[in-house]
């Protein structure tokens, strides 16, 4: 099922899911780009992709203290 919505809404759902798994030494910082348009997408697929990325980052960090930042990186020219 495809819907059109802000990717930020999907990211917030992922943040809600992962926040329960975060160790005390890791902070998840959201830095959303408000200029991003709404996109047609399958919310379950995008949510799964973002969830995998965040969980992989958490596993890679291990017990290290860190800030995990979710932000848009503009394409290089």
N, CA, C and O atoms as a GROMACS GRO file, in nm:
protein
  308
    1UNK      N    1   0.084  -0.118   0.000
    1UNK     CA    2   0.000   0.000   0.000
    1UNK      C    3   0.089   0.125   0.000
    1UNK      O    4   0.176   0.139   0.086
    2UNK      N    5   0.067   0.211  -0.094
    2UNK     CA    6   0.142   0.335  -0.100
    2UNK      C    7   0.056   0.450  -0.050
    2UNK      O    8  -0.062   0.461  -0.084
    3UNK      N    9   0.118   0.536   0.029
    3UNK     CA   10   0.051   0.657   0.074
    3UNK      C   11   0.147   0.773   0.054
    3UNK      O   12   0.266   0.753   0.031
    4UNK      N   13   0.096   0.894   0.064
    4UNK     CA   14   0.180   1.012   0.055
    4UNK      C   15   0.180   1.079   0.192
    4UNK      O   16   0.076   1.121   0.242
    5UNK      N   17   0.298   1.088   0.252
    5UNK     CA   18   0.312   1.154   0.382
    5UNK      C   19   0.456   1.198   0.399
    5UNK      O   20   0.544   1.162   0.320
    6UNK      N   21   0.480   1.273   0.502
    6UNK     CA   22   0.614   1.320   0.533
    6UNK      C   23   0.699   1.203   0.583
    6UNK      O   24   0.653   1.120   0.662
    7UNK      N   25   0.822   1.197   0.536
    7UNK     CA   26   0.914   1.094   0.582
    7UNK      C   27   0.943   1.112   0.732
    7UNK      O   28   0.982   1.017   0.801
    8UNK      N   29   0.921   1.234   0.781
    8UNK     CA   30   0.941   1.262   0.923
    8UNK      C   31   0.844   1.181   1.009
    8UNK      O   32   0.879   1.137   1.119
    9UNK      N   33   0.723   1.160   0.959
    9UNK     CA   34   0.625   1.081   1.034
    9UNK      C   35   0.672   0.937   1.048
    9UNK      O   36   0.658   0.875   1.153
   10UNK      N   37   0.728   0.884   0.940
   10UNK     CA   38   0.781   0.747   0.944
   10UNK      C   39   0.899   0.742   1.042
   10UNK      O   40   0.909   0.650   1.123
   11UNK      N   41   0.987   0.841   1.033
   11UNK     CA   42   1.104   0.845   1.122
   11UNK      C   43   1.060   0.852   1.268
   11UNK      O   44   1.122   0.789   1.354
   12UNK      N   45   0.956   0.928   1.297
   12UNK     CA   46   0.909   0.939   1.435
   12UNK      C   47   0.854   0.806   1.486
   12UNK      O   48   0.871   0.771   1.603
   13UNK      N   49   0.789   0.732   1.399
   13UNK     CA   50   0.741   0.599   1.440
   13UNK      C   51   0.860   0.508   1.474
   13UNK      O   52   0.855   0.432   1.570
   14UNK      N   53   0.965   0.518   1.394
   14UNK     CA   54   1.086   0.439   1.419
   14UNK      C   55   1.150   0.483   1.551
   14UNK      O   56   1.194   0.399   1.630
   15UNK      N   57   1.158   0.613   1.574
   15UNK     CA   58   1.215   0.664   1.699
   15UNK      C   59   1.138   0.609   1.818
   15UNK      O   60   1.198   0.569   1.918
   16UNK      N   61   1.007   0.608   1.808
   16UNK     CA   62   0.924   0.554   1.916
   16UNK      C   63   0.958   0.407   1.943
   16UNK      O   64   0.970   0.365   2.058
   17UNK      N   65   0.974   0.331   1.836
   17UNK     CA   66   1.007   0.189   1.851
   17UNK      C   67   1.146   0.169   1.912
   17UNK      O   68   1.163   0.086   2.002
   18UNK      N   69   1.243   0.244   1.864
   18UNK     CA   70   1.382   0.221   1.907
   18UNK      C   71   1.412   0.284   2.042
   18UNK      O   72   1.504   0.240   2.111
   19UNK      N   73   1.337   0.385   2.081
   19UNK     CA   74   1.368   0.454   2.206
   19UNK      C   75   1.363   0.359   2.326
   19UNK      O   76   1.432   0.381   2.425
   20UNK      N   77   1.283   0.255   2.316
   20UNK     CA   78   1.276   0.157   2.425
   20UNK      C   79   1.399   0.068   2.430
   20UNK      O   80   1.427   0.005   2.532
   21UNK      N   81   1.474   0.061   2.319
   21UNK     CA   82   1.592  -0.025   2.310
   21UNK      C   83   1.722   0.050   2.338
   21UNK      O   84   1.827  -0.012   2.352
   22UNK      N   85   1.715   0.183   2.346
   22UNK     CA   86   1.837   0.262   2.358
   22UNK      C   87   1.902   0.245   2.494
   22UNK      O   88   1.837   0.259   2.597
   23UNK      N   89   2.032   0.214   2.495
   23UNK     CA   90   2.104   0.212   2.622
   23UNK      C   91   2.119   0.355   2.674
   23UNK      O   92   2.104   0.451   2.598
   24UNK      N   93   2.148   0.369   2.802
   24UNK     CA   94   2.159   0.502   2.864
   24UNK      C   95   2.271   0.587   2.805
   24UNK      O   96   2.265   0.710   2.813
   25UNK      N   97   2.372   0.524   2.747
   25UNK     CA   98   2.488   0.599   2.698
   25UNK      C   99   2.470   0.648   2.554
   25UNK      O  100   2.563   0.705   2.496
   26UNK      N  101   2.354   0.626   2.495
   26UNK     CA  102   2.331   0.669   2.357
   26UNK      C  103   2.208   0.758   2.351
   26UNK      O  104   2.102   0.726   2.404
   27UNK      N  105   2.226   0.873   2.285
   27UNK     CA  106   2.114   0.966   2.263
   27UNK      C  107   2.081   0.968   2.115
   27UNK      O  108   2.170   0.971   2.031
   28UNK      N  109   1.954   0.965   2.084
   28UNK     CA  110   1.908   0.974   1.946
   28UNK      C  111   1.863   1.117   1.921
   28UNK      O  112   1.768   1.165   1.984
   29UNK      N  113   1.931   1.186   1.830
   29UNK     CA  114   1.901   1.326   1.800
   29UNK      C  115   1.836   1.334   1.663
   29UNK      O  116   1.888   1.282   1.564
   30UNK      N  117   1.722   1.399   1.659
   30UNK     CA  118   1.651   1.415   1.531
   30UNK      C  119   1.676   1.555   1.479
   30UNK      O  120   1.658   1.654   1.551
   31UNK      N  121   1.717   1.563   1.354
   31UNK     CA  122   1.747   1.691   1.289
   31UNK      C  123   1.682   1.688   1.152
   31UNK      O  124   1.749   1.674   1.050
   32UNK      N  125   1.550   1.702   1.150
   32UNK     CA  126   1.475   1.686   1.026
   32UNK      C  127   1.481   1.812   0.941
   32UNK      O  128   1.486   1.924   0.992
   33UNK      N  129   1.482   1.792   0.810
   33UNK     CA  130   1.480   1.902   0.714
   33UNK      C  131   1.333   1.936   0.685
   33UNK      O  132   1.264   1.857   0.620
   34UNK      N  133   1.285   2.051   0.733
   34UNK     CA  134   1.144   2.084   0.714
   34UNK      C  135   1.106   2.112   0.568
   34UNK      O  136   0.988   2.116   0.535
   35UNK      N  137   1.205   2.129   0.482
   35UNK     CA  138   1.175   2.160   0.342
   35UNK      C  139   1.147   2.034   0.258
   35UNK      O  140   1.109   2.046   0.142
   36UNK      N  141   1.166   1.916   0.316
   36UNK     CA  142   1.140   1.794   0.239
   36UNK      C  143   0.991   1.781   0.209
   36UNK      O  144   0.908   1.797   0.298
   37UNK      N  145   0.958   1.754   0.084
   37UNK     CA  146   0.816   1.738   0.050
   37UNK      C  147   0.765   1.602   0.096
   37UNK      O  148   0.842   1.511   0.126
   38UNK      N  149   0.633   1.589   0.100
   38UNK     CA  150   0.574   1.459   0.127
   38UNK      C  151   0.604   1.368   0.008
   38UNK      O  152   0.610   1.414  -0.106
   39UNK      N  153   0.623   1.240   0.036
   39UNK     CA  154   0.661   1.145  -0.069
   39UNK      C  155   0.563   1.028  -0.074
   39UNK      O  156   0.516   0.982   0.030
   40UNK      N  157   0.533   0.980  -0.195
   40UNK     CA  158   0.455   0.857  -0.204
   40UNK      C  159   0.546   0.739  -0.170
   40UNK      O  160   0.656   0.727  -0.225
   41UNK      N  161   0.503   0.652  -0.080
   41UNK     CA  162   0.586   0.539  -0.039
   41UNK      C  163   0.500   0.434   0.030
   41UNK      O  164   0.384   0.456   0.062
   42UNK      N  165   0.562   0.319   0.051
   42UNK     CA  166   0.500   0.214   0.130
   42UNK      C  167   0.551   0.233   0.273
   42UNK      O  168   0.668   0.204   0.298
   43UNK      N  169   0.469   0.279   0.365
   43UNK     CA  170   0.517   0.312   0.499
   43UNK      C  171   0.581   0.195   0.573
   43UNK      O  172   0.676   0.215   0.648
   44UNK      N  173   0.530   0.074   0.553
   44UNK     CA  174   0.589  -0.041   0.622
   44UNK      C  175   0.730  -0.069   0.572
   44UNK      O  176   0.818  -0.103   0.651
   45UNK      N  177   0.752  -0.057   0.442
   45UNK     CA  178   0.885  -0.082   0.387
   45UNK      C  179   0.985   0.024   0.433
   45UNK      O  180   1.096  -0.008   0.474
   46UNK      N  181   0.945   0.151   0.426
   46UNK     CA  182   1.036   0.259   0.467
   46UNK      C  183   1.064   0.249   0.617
   46UNK      O  184   1.177   0.269   0.660
   47UNK      N  185   0.962   0.219   0.695
   47UNK     CA  186   0.981   0.202   0.839
   47UNK      C  187   1.081   0.090   0.867
   47UNK      O  188   1.168   0.105   0.953
   48UNK      N  189   1.071  -0.020   0.795
   48UNK     CA  190   1.162  -0.133   0.814
   48UNK      C  191   1.305  -0.095   0.776
   48UNK      O  192   1.400  -0.131   0.846
   49UNK      N  193   1.320  -0.022   0.667
   49UNK     CA  194   1.453   0.023   0.624
   49UNK      C  195   1.516   0.112   0.731
   49UNK      O  196   1.631   0.091   0.770
   50UNK      N  197   1.441   0.212   0.778
   50UNK     CA  198   1.494   0.303   0.879
   50UNK      C  199   1.524   0.230   1.010
   50UNK      O  200   1.625   0.257   1.075
   51UNK      N  201   1.437   0.139   1.047
   51UNK     CA  202   1.458   0.061   1.168
   51UNK      C  203   1.586  -0.022   1.158
   51UNK      O  204   1.662  -0.029   1.255
   52UNK      N  205   1.610  -0.083   1.044
   52UNK     CA  206   1.732  -0.161   1.024
   52UNK      C  207   1.856  -0.072   1.032
   52UNK      O  208   1.956  -0.111   1.093
   53UNK      N  209   1.850   0.045   0.971
   53UNK     CA  210   1.965   0.137   0.973
   53UNK      C  211   1.997   0.178   1.116
   53UNK      O  212   2.113   0.174   1.158
   54UNK      N  213   1.895   0.217   1.192
   54UNK     CA  214   1.918   0.261   1.330
   54UNK      C  215   1.968   0.145   1.416
   54UNK      O  216   2.061   0.162   1.495
   55UNK      N  217   1.908   0.030   1.402
   55UNK     CA  218   1.953  -0.086   1.482
   55UNK      C  219   2.096  -0.127   1.446
   55UNK      O  220   2.173  -0.166   1.534
   56UNK      N  221   2.131  -0.120   1.318
   56UNK     CA  222   2.269  -0.151   1.278
   56UNK      C  223   2.366  -0.051   1.339
   56UNK      O  224   2.474  -0.089   1.384
   57UNK      N  225   2.328   0.075   1.341
   57UNK     CA  226   2.413   0.178   1.402
   57UNK      C  227   2.431   0.150   1.551
   57UNK      O  228   2.541   0.162   1.604
   58UNK      N  229   2.324   0.114   1.617
   58UNK     CA  230   2.333   0.083   1.760
   58UNK      C  231   2.423  -0.037   1.786
   58UNK      O  232   2.502  -0.036   1.880
   59UNK      N  233   2.412  -0.139   1.703
   59UNK     CA  234   2.498  -0.257   1.718
   59UNK      C  235   2.644  -0.221   1.693
   59UNK      O  236   2.733  -0.270   1.763
   60UNK      N  237   2.669  -0.136   1.594
   60UNK     CA  238   2.807  -0.096   1.563
   60UNK      C  239   2.868  -0.015   1.677
   60UNK      O  240   2.988  -0.023   1.702
   61UNK      N  241   2.786   0.062   1.746
   61UNK     CA  242   2.837   0.143   1.857
   61UNK      C  243   2.872   0.058   1.978
   61UNK      O  244   2.961   0.093   2.055
   62UNK      N  245   2.803  -0.051   1.994
   62UNK     CA  246   2.829  -0.136   2.111
   62UNK      C  247   2.803  -0.061   2.239
   62UNK      O  248   2.695  -0.005   2.258
   63UNK      N  249   2.901  -0.059   2.328
   63UNK     CA  250   2.886   0.008   2.458
   63UNK      C  251   2.944   0.149   2.458
   63UNK      O  252   2.947   0.214   2.562
   64UNK      N  253   2.990   0.196   2.343
   64UNK     CA  254   3.047   0.331   2.336
   64UNK      C  255   2.938   0.435   2.358
   64UNK      O  256   2.826   0.420   2.308
   65UNK      N  257   2.970   0.540   2.430
   65UNK     CA  258   2.878   0.652   2.444
   65UNK      C  259   2.874   0.727   2.312
   65UNK      O  260   2.978   0.749   2.249
   66UNK      N  261   2.755   0.766   2.269
   66UNK     CA  262   2.745   0.831   2.139
   66UNK      C  263   2.614   0.905   2.125
   66UNK      O  264   2.519   0.885   2.202
   67UNK      N  265   2.611   0.991   2.025
   67UNK     CA  266   2.488   1.056   1.981
   67UNK      C  267   2.462   1.005   1.840
   67UNK      O  268   2.549   1.014   1.754
   68UNK      N  269   2.346   0.953   1.818
   68UNK     CA  270   2.307   0.903   1.686
   68UNK      C  271   2.217   1.008   1.623
   68UNK      O  272   2.105   1.030   1.670
   69UNK      N  273   2.265   1.072   1.518
   69UNK     CA  274   2.192   1.184   1.456
   69UNK      C  275   2.121   1.137   1.330
   69UNK      O  276   2.181   1.074   1.243
   70UNK      N  277   1.993   1.170   1.322
   70UNK     CA  278   1.913   1.142   1.202
   70UNK      C  279   1.894   1.274   1.130
   70UNK      O  280   1.822   1.362   1.178
   71UNK      N  281   1.957   1.289   1.015
   71UNK     CA  282   1.950   1.416   0.942
   71UNK      C  283   1.964   1.391   0.793
   71UNK      O  284   2.012   1.286   0.751
   72UNK      N  285   1.920   1.486   0.715
   72UNK     CA  286   1.935   1.479   0.569
   72UNK      C  287   2.071   1.536   0.532
   72UNK      O  288   2.110   1.642   0.580
   73UNK      N  289   2.141   1.465   0.448
   73UNK     CA  290   2.269   1.513   0.397
   73UNK      C  291   2.247   1.550   0.252
   73UNK      O  292   2.211   1.464   0.171
   74UNK      N  293   2.268   1.678   0.216
   74UNK     CA  294   2.245   1.718   0.077
   74UNK      C  295   2.342   1.648  -0.017
   74UNK      O  296   2.457   1.623   0.020
   75UNK      N  297   2.297   1.617  -0.138
   75UNK     CA  298   2.387   1.553  -0.234
   75UNK      C  299   2.503   1.646  -0.270
   75UNK      O  300   2.487   1.768  -0.276
   76UNK      N  301   2.619   1.587  -0.295
   76UNK     CA  302   2.734   1.668  -0.333
   76UNK      C  303   2.722   1.706  -0.480
   76UNK      O  304   2.665   1.632  -0.561
   77UNK      N  305   2.778   1.821  -0.513
   77UNK     CA  306   2.768   1.870  -0.652
   77UNK      C  307   2.867   1.802  -0.742
   77UNK      O  308   2.873   1.831  -0.861
   0.00000   0.00000   0.00000
